[in-house]
Amino acid sequence: MSDLHCPATLLVARHGDADYPHAKVLSDDGGWLTDKGKDQVRHVAESLRSRNIAAVWTSRLQRAIESGAIAAEVLGVESRAIDGLQEFSVGLLAGRAHDDPELMGVFEAWKSGHLGTFIPGGESGEQALDRYRAALEAISDQHRGETVLVFTHGGVMSFCLPRLGRNVRNDLAERMFLPNCAVAQISIDADDVTVVSWPGSADRSVV
């Protein structure tokens, strides 16, 4: 392992466009990449060839694993899955509409700083931040002084990264929404997470 004070550069990306068996309602399905999503991943991987990517990491949900496999093939590196990068679980709210008031109420509570509020049958905002940070730190500990590509999910990425970054506002993603395969660059050393760049769009329809 390299010096813990030598930062790792993580290029954190939302997975490619995906489809789901129950796309019209809330679910925890892993989904699968569409042809469009596969093309998106290939394009972003090609655009990162010059960054000397050391490895690709993903959440354990299928749409992220597929994204990682395609990118790793393009970049000629290994893709590995890790716990903690997965999207929020909708828990007992599975089967409800995507704009379910109870779920929206939880998210509003989190945005207001009430991170102890739970998704029914799921996790709290505090728990989401803790497991996401732990995953990013575990990756960075293996790649001090290197650059890696990380595929995760739009919701958890948008919630966690601004709150973990010492240099950005918590509402960053509310003003700049993340399209599929958008890449945020972060730097992690032994003490801090720094958001170097955020690739969002002001157009909410990209989510």
N, C-alpha and C positions, 0 to 999 in steps of 0.2 A: 504494500500500500504506500502511496506517495504521502508527502507532507500534508497533514490535515489542513494546514493554512493555505495550501495551494488550491485555488478554486477549480471546481469542475464546471464546465459549460453544458447546460442541458437545453436542448432545443425541444420544447414541449409542444406537441401537436395534437389537435383534435383528430380523431380517426376519419377515414374517408366516408363518403355518403353511404348509408346503410339502409337495409329494409328489415322488417321484423314480422314475426308471425301474427302479432296483435298490434299493428302499427297505429290503430286509431284510438287506443286506450293506453293508460299507464301500465307498464310491465317492467320486469327485470330481465327480459329476454336479452341474450347476447347479440342477436341479430347477425346479419351477414352483409358483406360489402356488395353494393350494386356494381354494374359495369362502370358507371360514372365514378363511383368511389374508388375502384381499382385504378382508373386512369388518374384520378386526383393524387393518389398515393405515389404512383410512378412519377408523376410530374414533380411533386415536392421532393422526392428522393433524388431525382436527376438534378434539381436545382441546388441540392446540398452536396454534390460530389466534391466540390472544392473545399468543403469544410473539414475534410479528413475525419469523418465520423468513425469513432472507435467501436461502437456497438449500437444496437437498437434495443430498447426496452418497451414493454407494453403492459397494460392491465391484463387481467385474466379473462376479460369478456371477449367473445369471439370476434366482434368487429374490429377490436383493437389488435388482437392476435393476427388476424388476416392482414391488417395494415402493416404491422411490423414485419411479417414474412415477405411481403412484396418489397417493402423498402430495403430490407436487409439483402435481398437478392440483387437489387439494383446497386447497392453500395458495397456489396461483397463482404459483409460482416455478419455476425451472429445476431439473432433476435431472441430475447429472453422475456418471459413474463414474470411479474412480481405482484404480490398482494399490496393493496392500498391505493392503487391508481384507478380503481373502478368507479363508475358513475354512482350517484346516490341510489340506494335501494328505495323503491316506493313502498315497500313493506305491505301493510294491510290495505293500502290504497290501490293496489293492483286491480285493473279492470275499470277504474273510473276515468273520466275525461282528463285530458292533459292539463286543462285549466281548472282542475278540481279546487274548490275554495279552501278545503282543509290543507291541501299541500301548499297552495299559494300563501296561506296564512303562516305556515311554518317558515317558508322562505322569507316572508316579510319580517318575521320575528328575528331570523338570523341576520338579515340586513340591518336591523335596528340594534344589533349587538346582543340579542338574547340567544346566545349560542347553545344554551342548555336545553332549548326546545327540541323535542324529538319528532321526527316523522313517525306516525303510528306504525309500530312494528318494525321500525327502521332505526336510524342513528340520529344523533344530535349534530348540530353544527360543529360543536367542539370536537366530537369524535371524528367527524369527517376531516377536519383540519389536522388532527393528530395523526391519523393513518396516512393522509396524503403527504404530510411533511416527512413522516418516517420512511415512506417509500422513496421520496426524492433524495433524502439524506443517505439511504442505503445505496442508491445508485451512485450518487456523487462520491461516496467513500471508496468506491471501486474504480473511479475514473478521475482522480485528481490530476489536473493539468491536461485533461482530454475533453473532447466534445462528443456528446452522445445524443441520439434522437430518441424521444420518448413519446409513445402514442397513448393518449388518455382520452377523456370525454369532456364535451363542451360544458356541461353544467358544473361538474366538480372542479374542472380547471378554472372556470370563470369565477367560482366562489372562492377557491382556495388560494390560487396564486397571488391575487392582489392583497389578500390578508396575510400571506406569508412574506411577501416582499416588503422590505424595510423602507423602500423609497417611492412607493406608489400609494394612491388612495384606494380604500376598500371598494369604492364604487366604479373602479376602472372599467370593469366588464359591462356595467350597466350603460355606459356611454359608447363602448366599442365592443360590439358583439362578435363572436367567433364563428366564422364559416368553417366547413369541413376542411381539414388539412392545413388550417392556419397554424403558424408556428410562433410561439412566444419564446424568446431567449431569456434564460435565467442563469445566474451565476451563484454557486453555493460554495462557501468555505466553512470553516469550523464554527463560525459564529453567526453568519448572516445569509439570507436569501435576498438577492438583488434581481429585480426585474429589469433586464437590459432593454428589451423591446417587447411591444404588445401589438399584434397584427390585426386587431379587430376592425369591424366595419360599423359605421353609424346606422346602417340599414338592418333593422331587427329581422327582416325576412330571411337573412342568411342563416339564421339559427336552425 
